[in-house]
Amino acid sequence: MSQFDVAVIGAGPGGYIAAIRAAQLGFKTVCIDAGVNKAGDAPALGGTCLNVGCIPSKALLQSSEHFHAAQHDFAEHGITVGDMKFDAAKMIERKDGIVTKLTGGIKFLFQKNKVESLFGKGSLKGRNGDVWQVEVDNKGEKSVVEAKHVIIATGSVPRPLPLIDIDNVNVLDNEGALNLTEVPKKLGVIGSGVIGLEMGSVWKRVGSEVTILEAVPTFLAAADQQIAKEAFKVFTKEQGLAIELGVKINEIKNDKNGVTVSYEVGGAAKTETFDKLIVSIGRIPNTEGLNAEGVGLEKDERGFIKVDGECRTNLPNVWAIGDVVRGPMLAHKASDEGVAVAERIAGQKPHLDFNTIPFVIYTDPEIAWVGKTEEQLKAEGVEYKKGTSGFAANGRALGLGKAKGTVKVLACAKTDRVLGVHMIGPMVSELVAEGVMSMEFSASSEDIARIVHAHPTLSEVLHEAALAADKRALHG
């Protein structure tokens, strides 16, 4: 029986990073994962993010943006494009190549850092003295390893919709949405969260008629509503996405005629038939097969593994990170938790602040934020000031042909400490990092305003918003 210092169950962004960091700290480490490649004939590390989530979706988004730009934007640059054709299968092939390269890269990193990788489903068998026994089930072939510490990083799975089964032929989850080799004429999307908006954007740009159905009456309720309202206007009026809010779905039928959705909105009954339907109503923690009940691992009422502020479970030397525990279901949150847990096992005292975790939606324009929204500050009775600035007058944005969007800085009215930064615009997925760093170092809006920002850059819009928070904007 193989013995280790640390056994990690799951090789997604939380698990594989935890395993690498543990090995760097001198622990004999094994990472157990049951992920397989698209063909289903070989192991594939990287979890949902690298295989059927973050990475492939960004590849498709980029391809669809290029196609849309060639159709609509190149002419103003003096570029004339002849007979345009779109090959969905080629787009998917490119996406698959990126996934293969990155998942293979994790295998290389494991070898480089001396992390042992075992293929199979990991489950907790129980304790043998001071060590945990973890069973590895490789398609019925079972083995057991022992480890002093176990890190559970099993991630999440799509939330099912009771009205219809996912077949990934006509009714799709995130994986099916990433593997369409033909452009559907009519595409329905249930859920206007990250997955719904990103996948809806991809297929809209390459020719689909897209309708998004959202149960919540508020668009992007988690985002600052000034930014969300601007996004809604862009997506609907300018890009042509049909987004219905406050929807109650009554029935879904999947037959030879397509996928028919019967629903109500604003008291009116409606019926739409789609060629394909994407179900993206959120994700739930993946604890199936862990034997949580058998070993007494506590979960909360929503199925998340209970942990304290340091990711310790109720079981000695068993930790849990990422989507399977409380907090935002974000790959970068999982990775940082993985690093922190490995360092805690080594006796270090790392700190992870959930208030400074950035959120990004990779639509065009992108949406990103960190910290408190204006609505949250009002609800909490916090006195604040704000500054906003747009990309419309930014030289770099105009040169890129992407001059839509806004940056908003929220700061404490008394101390000027930055409380939140919210953005919609070009490449704000990158710009938000300055907001994160500002909040991590307890910066004031004046600190951002007094930092020299290169000209011409998109970052100048954040600089201008910080100046505006002190009522001294220079360009607006």
DRENTIVO-774354 format. One record per atom (N, C-alpha, C): x, y, z. Coordinates in steps of 0.2 Angstrom, whole numbers, plus 2048, in hexadecimal, padded with zeros to 3 digits. Each point is the difference from the previous one (the first is absolute). Last residue first. Example, Ala and Ser with C-alpha at 12.3 -4.5 7.8 and 13.67 -1.06 7.14 Angstrom:
<recs>
8407F5823/804806801/7FC805803/8027E4800/7FC806800/804806800/
</recs>
This chain:
<recs>
7BE9437A5/7F87FF800/7FD804805/8187FC7FE/7FE7FF7F9/7F88007FF/80C803815/8048047FB/7FD8007F9/7F77FD81C/8017FC7F9/8038057FB/7FA801819/8058047FC/8027FC7FA/7F17FA814/7FD8067FC/8068047FD/8027EA80B/802806804/7FE8077FD/7FB7EB7F6/7FE7FF807/802806804/8087FF7EA/7F9802800/7FD7FF807/8167F87FB/800807800/7F9803801/8027E97FC/802802807/801807801/7FA7F97EB/7FA7FE804/802802808/8108027EF/7FC8057FF/7FA7FF805/8107EF7FE/803806803/7FB806800/7F97ED7F4/8007FE808/803806803/8028017E9/7F9801802/7FF7FE808/8157FD7F5/7FE807802/7F9801802/8097EB7F8/800801807/7FF807802/8027F97E9/7F97FF803/800801807/81380C7F1/7FE7F9802/7F9800803/8158117F3/7F97FF801/7FE7F8802/80F80A80D/7FC8037FB/8027FE7F9/8027F781C/8038017FA/7FB8037FB/80080581B/7FD7FB7FB/8038017F9/80680781B/8018027F9/7FE7FA7FC/7F7806819/8047FC7FC/8008027F9/7F280A810/806803800/8067FB7FD/7E87FA803/8008067FC/8078037FF/7FC7ED80E/8007FF7F9/8008067FB/800804817/8067FC7FE/8007FE7F9/7ED80A80A/8068057FE/8067FC7FE/7EE7F4808/7FF8027F9/8058057FE/8087F0812/7FA805800/7FF8017F8/80A7E880C/8028077FD/7FA804800/8077E9809/7FC805804/8018077FD/8087EA7F8/805804803/7FC806804/7F47F17F3/8047FB804/805805805/7F280A7EF/7FC7FE806/8047FC805/80A8077EC/7FE806804/7FD7FE806/8047EF7F0/806802804/7FF806804/7EE7F97F2/8017FB805/806802804/7FB80E7EE/7FB801805/8017FB806/80D7FD7ED/802806803/7FC802806/7FA7EE7F1/8057FE805/803806804/7EF8027EE/7FE7FF807/8057FE805/8048027E8/800806804/7FE7FF807/7FF7EE7F0/806802802/801806804/7EB7FA7F8/8037FA803/807801803/7F580F7F1/7FF802808/8027F9804/8008057E6/8057FD804/800802808/7EF80E7F2/8057FC7FD/8057FE805/7E980580B/8048037FA/8057FC7FE/7F2805818/7FE7FD7FA/8038037FA/8027FF81D/8028017F9/7FC7FD7FB/80680781D/7FB7FD7FB/8018027F9/80B7FF81C/8018037F9/7FC7FC7FB/80180681D/7FE7FC7FA/8028047FA/807808815/7FB7FA803/7FE7FC7FA/815812808/7FD7FD7FA/7FB7FA803/80881680F/8027F97FE/7FB7FE7FB/7FF81580B/8018007F9/8037F97FE/7F6809816/8077FF7FF/8037FF7F9/7E9807805/804802806/8077FF7FF/7EF7F87F0/800808801/804803805/8057E97F2/7FD802806/800807801/7FF7F57E7/805801806/7FC802806/7FE7F57E5/7FC802806/805800806/8008017E3/8047FF806/7FC803806/7FD7F87E4/7FD803806/8047FE806/7FF8007E3/8037FE806/7FE804805/7F67F97E6/801805806/8047FC805/7F87FF7E3/8017FD807/802805805/8057FE7E4/7FA7FF804/8027FE807/80E8027EB/7FF806804/7FA800804/80F7F27EF/7FC7FE805/7FF805806/80F8007EB/7F98007FE/7FB7FD805/818806801/7FE7F9800/7F97FF7FD/809815804/8047FD7FB/7FE7F97FF/7F580C810/7FE8027FA/8047FD7FA/8067FC817/7FA7FD7FE/7FE8027F9/81380B808/8017F97FF/7FA7FC7FE/7FE817807/8037FF7F9/8017F97FE/7EC80980F/8067FD801/8047FF7FA/7E9808805/8058057FE/8077FE801/7ED7F2805/7FE8037F9/8058057FE/7FE7F1814/8067FF7FB/7FF8047FA/7F880881A/7FE7FB7FA/8067FF7FC/7FB80681C/8038027FA/7FF7FB7FA/7FA80881C/7FF7FC7FA/8038037FB/7FF7FF81D/8028047FA/7FF7FB7FA/7F780481C/8017FC7FA/8038047FA/7FB7FD81E/8018047FA/8017FC7FA/7F57FB81A/8057FF7FB/7FF8057FB/7F77F5819/8018067FC/8057FF7FB/7F07EC80A/807803800/8008067FC/7EE7F0806/800806803/807803800/7F77EB7F6/804800806/800806804/7F57FF7EB/7FD7FB805/803800806/80A80C7EF/7FA803802/7FD7FC806/8127F77F5/802805804/7FA804803/7FD7EF7F0/8027FD806/802806805/7FB8067EA/7FA7FE804/8017FD806/8128077F2/7FC805803/7FA7FE804/8137EE7FE/7FC8047FB/7FD806804/8187F3807/7F8801801/7FD8047FB/8177F17FB/7FD804806/7F9801800/80B7FC7E8/8037FD806/7FD805806/7FC7F97E3/7FF804806/8047FD806/7F98007E3/8047FE805/7FF804806/7F87FA7E4/7FE802807/8047FE805/8028047E3/8017FC806/7FD804806/7F68047E7/806801804/8007FC806/7FC7F27F5/8038067FD/7FB805800/8057EB812/7FC8027FA/8048057FC/8057F2815/8048017FA/7FC8017FA/80080481C/7FB7FD7FB/8038027F9/8097FF81C/8018027F9/7FB7FD7FC/80980781B/7FB7FC7FC/8018037F9/8127FF817/7FC8037FB/7FB7FC7FC/80980281B/8007FC7FA/7FC8037FA/804809817/8048027FB/8017FB7FA/7F37FC815/7FE8077FE/8048037FA/8057EB80C/7FB7FF7FB/7FD8077FD/8197F980A/7FA804801/7FB8007FB/8157F180C/7FC8017F9/7FA804802/81B7F880B/7F9803801/7FD8017F9/8157F080E/7FD8047FA/7F9803802/8147F480E/7FA804801/7FD8047FB/8107E7804/8008077FF/7F9804801/8077E8802/801804806/8008077FF/7FC7ED7F0/807801802/801804806/7EA7FD7F8/8037F9802/807800802/7F78147F7/7FD7FE807/8037FA802/8048057EA/804804804/7FE7FF808/7F37F67EF/8067FD800/805803805/7EB80A7FD/7FF7FA804/8077FD800/7FE8137F2/800802808/8007F9804/7FF7FE7E8/807803802/800801808/7EB7FB7F6/8057FA800/807802802/7F08117FE/7FE7FC806/8057FA800/80180D7ED/803804806/7FF7FC807/7F67F87EC/8077FF7FF/803803806/7E98027FE/8027FA801/8077FF801/7F88147F8/7FE7FF807/8037FA803/8008047E9/806803803/7FF800808/7EF7F77F2/8067FC7FF/806803804/7E6803807/8048037FB/8077FC801/7E880380C/8027FA7FC/8048037FB/7FC80B819/7FE8007F9/8037FA7FC/7FA7FC81A/8048057FC/7FE8007F9/8007EB811/7FD806800/8048057FC/8057E77FA/7FF803806/7FC8077FF/8077F17EE/7FC7FB804/7FF803807/80C80B7EE/7F98007FF/7FC7FC805/818806808/7FD8017F9/7F97FF800/80E7F2813/8018077FD/7FC8007FA/8067F2819/7FC8007FA/8018077FD/80C7EC813/7FF8077FE/7FC8007F9/8097F0817/7FC8007F9/7FE8077FF/80B7F9814/8058007FB/7FC7FF7F9/7F07FB813/807802801/8057FF7FA/7E58067FF/8047FA801/808802801/7EE80F7FB/7FF7FE807/8047FA802/8098117ED/7FA7FD801/7FF7FE808/80F8147F4/8007FA804/7F97FD801/8088167F6/7FF7FA7FB/8007F9804/802817809/8067FE7FE/7FF7F97FB/7EE80C80C/8048057FC/8067FE7FD/7F07EC805/801806804/8038057FB/7EF7EC7F8/807802801/800806805/7EE7EC7F3/801805805/808801802/7F47F87E8/8037FE806/802805805/7EA8007F0/807802800/8037FD806/7E97FF7FA/8047FB7FE/8078017FF/7EC80D809/8018007F9/8057FB7FD/7FC802818/7FA7FF7FD/8008007F8/8177FA80C/7FB805802/7F97FE7FC/8147EF808/7FE8047FA/7FB805803/8157EE80B/7FA804800/7FF8047FA/80B7E7805/8028077FE/7FA8047FF/8037E8808/7FD806804/8038067FE/8037EA7F5/805802805/7FE806804/7F17F67F0/8037FA803/805802805/7F58117F3/7FC7FD805/8037FA804/80B8097ED/800805805/7FC7FE806/8087F67EA/7FF7FC806/800805806/8028057E8/806801805/7FF7FC806/7F18017EC/8057FB800/806801805/7F28157F9/7FE7F97FE/8067FC800/7FE818803/8027FC806/7FF7F97FE/80081A7F5/8007F97FE/8037FC806/7F18187FE/8067FD802/8007F87FE/7F38127F1/7FF7FD806/8067FC802/7F78157EE/8047FA801/7FF7FE807/7F18107EC/805800806/8037F9800/7F18057EF/7FD803805/8047FF807/7FF7FB7E5/805803804/7FE804806/7F97F07E8/7FE801807/806802804/7F98017E5/805800805/7FD801807/7F77F77E6/7FE804807/8067FF804/7F97FF7E4/8047FD805/7FE805806/7F38027EE/8047FB7FD/8047FC805/7E980D807/8078017FE/8037FA7FD/7E780D806/8037FA7FE/8078027FE/7EC80C811/8068017FB/8027F97FF/7EA80E80D/8037FA7FE/8058017FA/7F180E816/8048007FA/8027F87FE/7EE811811/8037FA7FE/8038007F9/7FD814814/7FE7FE7F9/8037F97FF/80480D814/7F97FE800/7FE7FE7F9/817806805/7FB806800/7F97FF800/80C7EC7F8/804806802/7FB806800/8027E27FD/7FC806802/805806801/8017E77F1/802804806/7FB806801/8087E87F1/7FB804801/801804807/80F7F37EB/800803807/7FA804801/80C7EC7EE/7FA805801/800802808/8127F57ED/7FE800807/7FB806801/8017F07E9/805805804/7FE7FF807/7F67F27EF/7FF8077FE/805805803/7FF7E9806/8028017F9/8008077FD/7FF7FF81B/7FE7FB7FB/8038017F9/7FE80981B/8057FE7FC/7FE7FB7FB/7F4813813/8007FA7FC/8057FF7FB/7F880E818/8058007FB/7FF7F97FC/7F2813812/8017F97FD/8058017FB/7FB812810/7FB7FB802/8017F97FD/80E818808/8007FB7FB/7FB7FA802/80481B805/7FE7FA803/7FF7FB7FB/80E819802/7FD7FB7FC/7FE7FA805/80C817801/7FA7FF804/7FC7FA7FD/80F80C7EE/801800808/7F97FE803/80D7FE7E6/7F9801804/8027FF807/80E8067E8/8007FE807/7FA802804/80C7FE7E6/7FA801803/8007FD807/81480B7EF/7FE7FA805/7F9802802/80D80F7F2/7FA7FC7FE/7FF7FA803/810814801/8037F97FE/7FA7FB7FE/7FC817808/8058017FB/8027F97FD/7EF802811/7FE8057FA/8068007FB/8027F0813/7F98007FC/8008057FB/8147FF80D/7FF7F97FD/7F98007FC/80781480A/8047FF7FB/7FE7F97FD/7F4807813/7FF8057FA/8047FE7FA/8047F5815/7FA7FE7FD/7FE8047FA/81380780C/8017F97FD/7FA7FE7FC/7FF81380E/8038017FA/8017FA7FC/7F77FD815/7FB8037FB/8038027FA/80E7F7811/7FC7FB7FD/7FB8037FB/80E80F80C/8047FC7FB/7FB7FB7FD/7F780C812/8028047FA/8047FD7FB/7FB7F4813/7FA8007FC/8018067FA/8127EE80C/7FE807802/7FB8027FA/8017E6805/8058067FD/7FD806803/7F57EB803/806800804/8048067FE/7EC7FB7F4/7FE803807/807800804/7F97FD7E7/807800803/7FF803807/7EA8057F6/8067FD7FC/806801803/7E77FC80A/805805800/8067FD7FC/7EC7F3806/7FE8077FC/8058057FF/8027E4801/801806804/7FE8067FC/8017EB7F5/7FA800805/800806804/8087FD7E6/803801806/7FA800806/8077FA7E4/7FB800805/803800807/8088067E5/8027FF806/7FA801805/8057FC7E4/7FB803805/8037FD807/80A8037E4/8017FE807/7FA803805/8087F97E5/7FB805803/8007FD808/8167FD7F0/7FA7FD803/7FC806802/8168027F5/7FA8007FC/7FA7FD804/817806808/8017FC7FA/7FA7FE7FC/80080D815/8058047FB/8017FC7FA/7F27F7811/7FD8057FD/8058047FB/8087EE80E/7FC7FE7FA/7FC8057FD/80E806812/8047FC7FB/7FC7FE7FA/7F680A813/8038057FC/8047FC7FB/7F57F3810/7FB8047FB/8048057FC/80C7F5810/7FF7FB7FB/7FA8047FB/80780C813/8067FF7FB/7FE7FB7FB/7EF805810/8028067FC/8067FF7FB/7F97EE80F/7FB8027FB/8018067FC/80F7FA811/8007FB7FB/7FB8027FB/80180D813/8068017FC/8007FB7FA/7E8805808/806801804/8068007FB/7E77FE7FD/8048057FD/806802805/7ED7EB7F9/805802805/8048067FD/7F57EE7F0/7FD801807/805802805/7FE8017E4/804800805/7FC801807/7FE7FA7E3/7FD802806/8057FF806/8008037E3/8037FD806/7FD803806/7FE7FC7E4/7FD803806/8027FD806/80B7FA7EC/7FC8067FD/7FD804806/8177F2803/7F87FF800/7FD8067FE/8197F67F9/7FC806803/7F97FF800/8137EC801/7FC8047FB/7FD806804/80D7F180C/8048007F9/7FC8037FB/80180081D/7FC8007FA/8048017F9/8077FF819/8027FB7FA/7FB8007FB/7FF80D815/8078017FD/8027FB7FA/7EB7FF80D/8008067FC/8078027FD/7FC7EC80D/7FD8007FA/8008067FC/809800816/8047FC7FC/7FD7FF7F9/7F480C811/8068037FD/8047FC7FC/7E87F77FF/803804806/8068037FD/7E97F97F2/807800801/802803807/7ED7F47EE/800804806/8077FF803/7FE7F67EB/7FC806800/7FF804806/8107F0800/7FF8007F9/7FC8067FE/8067F9817/8068037FC/7FF7FF7F9/7F17FB813/8027FB7FB/8068027FD/7F0806817/8068027FC/8027FA7FB/7E780480B/8067FD801/8058027FB/7EA80D80C/8037FD7FA/8067FC802/7F280C810/7FC7FF7FB/8027FD7FA/80D805814/7FB7FB801/7FC7FF7FA/819809801/7F98037FF/7FB7FB800/81B80180B/7FB7FE7FB/7F9804800/81A808805/7FA7FF803/7FB7FD7FB/81B7FC7FD/7FA8047FE/7FA7FE805/8177FC80B/7FD7FD7FA/7FA8057FE/81A801810/7F88017FF/7FE7FD7FA/8177FC811/7FD8057FB/7F8800800/8147F480C/7FC7FC7FB/7FB8057FC/8137FF813/8008057FB/7FC7FD7FA/80A7FB81B/7FB7FE7FB/7FF8067FB/8157F6810/7FD8067FD/7FA7FE7FB/80F7F4816/7FC7FF7F9/7FD8077FF/8167F4810/7FB8057FE/7FD7FF7FA/80E7F0808/7FF803806/7FB806800/8007E97F0/803807801/7FF803807/7FE7E77EE/800803807/803807800/7F37EF7ED/806803802/7FF803806/7F57EB7EF/800805806/806803801/7F07F47EB/807800804/7FF805805/7F07F27EB/801804806/8077FF803/7F07FE7E8/8077FE803/802804806/7ED8057F3/7FE7FA803/8077FD803/8018157F4/7FB7FC7FC/7FF7F9803/80F80C80E/8018017F9/7FC7FB7FC/80180B81A/7FC7FC7FC/8028017F9/80B804819/8008027FA/7FD7FB7FB/80180881C/7FF7FB7FB/8008037F9/80B807819/7FC8027FA/8007FB7FB/80680481C/8007FB7FA/7FB8037FB/80F80C815/7F97FF7FD/8017FB7FA/80E803819/8008027F8/7F97FE7FE/8097FC816/8008087FF/8008017F9/7F57EA807/805803805/8008087FE/7F47F77F0/8047FA802/805803805/7E68097F5/807801803/8037F9802/7EE8047EB/800800807/808801802/7F68017E9/7FE7F9803/800801808/7FD8127EA/8037FF807/7FD7F9802/8048067E6/7FB800805/8047FF807/8048057E2/802800807/7FB800805/8037F87E5/7FC804805/8027FF807/8117FF7EA/7FB7FC803/7FC805805/81B7FF7F7/7F98017FC/7FB7FC804/81880C808/7FC7FA800/7F98017FC/81B80C804/7F98017FE/7FD7F97FF/81580E80E/7FD7FA7FD/7F98017FE/815812803/7F97FE802/7FE7FA7FD/81580E7FD/8007FA803/7F97FE804/8078137F1/800801807/7FF7FA804/8018007E8/805804802/801801808/7EE7F37F6/8077FD800/805804802/7EB80A7FF/8007FA805/8077FD800/7FC8107EF/801803807/8007FB806/7FB7F87EA/807802800/801803807/7EA7FB7FC/8047FA801/807801800/7F28127FB/8007FE807/8037FA802/7FF8087E9/804804804/8007FE808/7F17F67F0/8077FD800/805804804/7EB80A7FE/7FF7FA804/8077FC800/7FF8127F2/800802807/7FF7FA804/7FF7FD7E9/806803801/801801808/7EB7F97F7/8057FA800/807803802/7EF8107FD/7FE7FC806/8067FA800/80080D7ED/803804806/7FF7FC806/7F77F77EC/808800800/803804806/7E87FF7FC/8037FA803/807800800/7F68137F6/7FF800807/8037F9803/8008027E9/805804803/7FF800808/7F07F47F4/8077FD7FF/805804803/7EB8097FE/8007FC806/8067FC800/7FD80F7EE/800804806/8017FB806/7FC7F77EB/807802801/801804806/7EA7F97FB/8047FA802/807802801/7F18107F8/7FF7FF807/8047FA802/8028127EC/8017F9801/8007FE807/7F98157ED/8017FE807/8007F9801/8048147EC/7FD7FA802/8027FF807/8008157EC/8017FD806/7FD7FA802/80A80F7EA/7FB7FB802/8017FD807/80E8157FD/7FC7FD7FB/7FB7FC802/80B81680C/8007F9800/7FC7FD7FB/80F818806/7FA7FD7FD/8007F8800/80A81780E/8017F97FE/7FA7FD7FD/80481680B/8028007F9/8027F97FD/7F6807816/807800800/8038007F9/7E97FE803/802807803/807801801/7F77EA7F9/7FF8057FB/802807802/7FF7ED80F/8078017FC/7FF8057FB/7EE7F8810/804806802/8068017FB/7EE7EF7FE/7FD806802/805806801/8057E87F9/7F98027FD/7FE807801/8147F780B/8018007F8/7FA8027FD/7FE7FE817/8048067FE/8018007F8/7F67ED80A/7FB806800/8048067FE/80C7ED802/7FC7FF7FA/7FB806800/80F7FE812/8048027FA/7FB7FF7FA/7F77FB815/802807800/8038027F9/7FC7E9805/7FA8037FE/801808800/8127F3808/7FF7FE7F9/7FA8047FD/805802817/8058047FC/7FF7FE7F8/7F27F5810/7FF807800/8058047FC/8047E9803/7FA8017FC/7FE807800/8117FA80F/8037FF7F9/7FA8017FB/7FB801817/8048067FE/8028007F8/7F67ED80B/7FB8067FE/8038067FE/80D7ED807/7FD7FF7F9/7FB8067FF/80B801815/8048017FB/7FD7FF7F9/7F37FE815/8038077FF/8048007F9/7F47EA802/7FD806803/8048067FE/8047E77FD/7F98027FD/7FD806803/8187F8803/7FD7FC7FB/7F98027FD/80D80C812/8047FF7FA/7FD7FC7FB/7F4804814/8028067FD/8047FF7FA/7F77EE80D/7FC8037FC/8038067FC/8127F0808/7FA801803/7FB8037FA/8197F9801/7FD8077FF/7F9801802/80E7E97F5/800804806/7FD8077FF/7FC7E77F4/8018077FF/800804806/8027E57F5/7FF804805/8028077FE/7F67EF7EE/807801804/7FE805805/7EF7F97F0/8057FA800/807801803/7EB80F7FB/7FF7FB805/8057FA800/7FE8157F3/7FE7FA7FD/7FF7FA805/806816807/7FA8017FC/7FE7F97FD/80F7FE815/8008047FB/7FA8007FC/8017FB81B/8027FD7F9/8008057FB/8017FD81D/7FF8047FA/8027FC7FA/8027FC819/7FD7FB7FB/7FE8037FA/813803815/7FB8037FC/7FD7FB7FB/813806816/7FC7FA7FE/7FA8047FC/81B80580A/7FA8037FE/7FB7FB7FC/816801813/7FD7FC7FB/7F98047FE/81A80480E/7F98027FF/7FE7FC7FA/813806814/7FF7FA7FB/7F98017FF/80D815809/7FC7FB801/7FF7FB7FB/80C816801/8047FA802/7FB7FA802/7FB8167F6/802801807/8037FA803/7F88007E9/806805801/802801807/7ED7F27FB/8077FD7FF/805805800/7EB808804/8027FC805/8077FC7FF/7F680E7EF/803804806/8027FC806/7F67F57ED/8068037FE/803804806/7EA7F8803/8057FA7FF/8078037FF/7EE80F800/8017FE806/8067FB800/7F88067EC/804806803/8027FE807/7F17F27F4/8077FF7FE/804805802/7E9801808/8047FA801/8078007FE/7F18127FA/802800808/8047FA801/7F98037EA/804805802/802801807/7F97E77F9/7FE8077FD/804805802/8007E8806/8058037FC/7FE8067FC/7F97ED816/7FE8057FB/8058047FD/8037F6817/7FB7FD7FC/7FD8057FC/8187FC80E/7FC8057FD/7FB7FC7FC/8137FA815/7FC7FE7FA/7FB8057FE/8187FF80F/7FA8037FE/7FD7FD7FA/8127F680B/7FF805805/7F98047FF/8057E67F9/8028077FE/7FF804806/8027E47F7/7FF805805/8028077FE/7F77E67F5/8048067FF/7FF805806/7FE7E4800/7FC806800/804806800/
</recs>
